[in-house]
Amino acid sequence: MLTRRNPFPGMDPWLEERWPDFHHALMNAIRQRIGPALPEDLMISAEEGITIGQDGPRARPDLSITEESWKTGVAPKWSPDDDAEAALESLVTKPVLILIPPVKHRWLEIVTTSGHLVTVIEIISPTNKEGGREAYQRKRADLVRSGVSVVELDLLRAGRLLVDVPAEWSLRYLAENRPDYITCVSRGSVEDRREVYPTTLRERLPTIRVPLRPGERDIALDIQAAVNDAYDLGQYWKRDHHHEPLPPLSAEDHAWTDAILRENGFRA
């Protein structure tokens, strides 16, 4: 019988195929878990920015263009001289139109009721690790430099390490250990220290400390419980688990996941 829950003790590696949807579900789950634990004058909100191009500026969207012709990538035609426009059309080569949608970046913010930013929670996406890597690193550095704490959850096996740890440490640690996932806490009040939580595919995801303002007690975030909440919300047990996930698993992890999926009714 199919188990209607996350069959794994930690992450389901097939979730990377559904990352945009799962990312949204996990943000909601974290928000619901953190919100009730915050002091009365703090609140947590979901924010969204748009990056134009791979490393272009990021801004919150406040306007939408809905005129139909823009949806196909063609600007509404206008010319003070129709004959001149016709002459131009006869001279120029027609281009092949390629739509490049803006990249959306979503994160969580803990802010005071007066709007002062306290902590940012980033759930790292493939876009952060690939084309938007430098823009993401600049944003993170600016936040920590200004005294804002940053919590980074990297629940993706694919891509290069991106969380805020020294390169020499990551090279040495990754050579000796093989974590599949990693969480990093950068405290705005302590610039020279990072709290890192490495986790393998076969382990339960950690419960971490989320910093608030200096002098305030941290609040606990059970990442595994939030992942399981998101799993339930997205009904991801209904997704196909018969193919190999990307990136591919090692032979040992393939055998391990196959046994779990068969035990929980995901495979015959």
JOURWO-V266485 format. One line per field, one symbol per residue. phi: phi as a letter, one per 40 degrees, with the letter a starting at -180 (. if undefined). burial: I if it has 9 or more other ideal C-beta (glycine too) atoms within 8 Angstrom, else O. Layout:
phi->???
burial->???
This chain:
phi->.cccaccccbcccccccbddccdcccdcccccccdcccddcbabbcbabbbcgcbccbaccbbbcbcdccccgbcdcaacbcccccccdccccccccbcbccccbbabbcbcccgccbabbbbcbdcdcbccccccccccccccccgccbbbbbbbccgcdbccbcccccccccccbbccbabbbbcccbcbbbbbbcacdcbcccbbcbcbcdgcccbcbcccccccccccccfcccccbccccbccccdccccccccccccbgcbc
burial->OOIOOIIIOIIIIIIIOIIOOIIIIIIIIIIIIIIOOIOOOIOIOIIIIIIOOOOOOIOOOOOOOOOOOIOOOOOOOOOOOOOIIOOOOOOOOOOOOOOOOOIOIIIIIIIOOOOOIIIIIIIIIIIIIOOIIOIIIOIIOOIIOOOIIIIIIIIIOOOOOIIIIOOOOIOOIIOOOOIOIIIIIIIIOOOOOOIIIIIIIOOOIIOIIIIIOOOOOOIIIOIIOIIIIIIIIIOIIOOOOOOOIOOOIOOOIIOIIIOIIIOIOIOO
